[in-house]
Amino acid sequence: QLPLVESGGGLVQPGGSLRLSCQASGFTLEDSNIGWFRQAPGKAREGVSCIGSTDDRMFYADSVKGRFTISRDSARNTVYLQMNNLKPEDTGLYYCASERDWTVEKMCLMTHPPEWYDHWGQGTQVTVSS
């Protein structure tokens, strides 16, 4: 089993909503900082939202503040990203990742290269188009 598996992506019209799920296997999500990242064609991967392991501190990119909400369900070992009022510029491949040593700000701002993170999922595609 892969350590992280994303689901919930799809095609949605502008203004619509999606909820992404990131389920962990083989480790406890509560023990790690978990983040959502996205990558659009021809663009670099960017952090969208991250949640801390010990204090549930949350970080949101400016572009999604007020529209996206990250949450964790410890019983299901799953982290969610609720995305409302979606815009065409939210289109991309969405990944979740885990790591245990940084602040959520450093995790989401990708101050370290992707290979330094503990785990990455394979991604789920989100397309916002009319």
Secondary structure, 3 states (H helix, E strand, C coil): CCCEEEECCEEECCCCCEEEEEEECCCCHHHCEEEEEEECCCCCCEEEEEECCCCCCEEECHHHCCCEEEEEEHHHCEEEEEECCCCHHHCEEEEEEEECCCCHHHHHHCCCCHHHCCEECCCEEEEECC
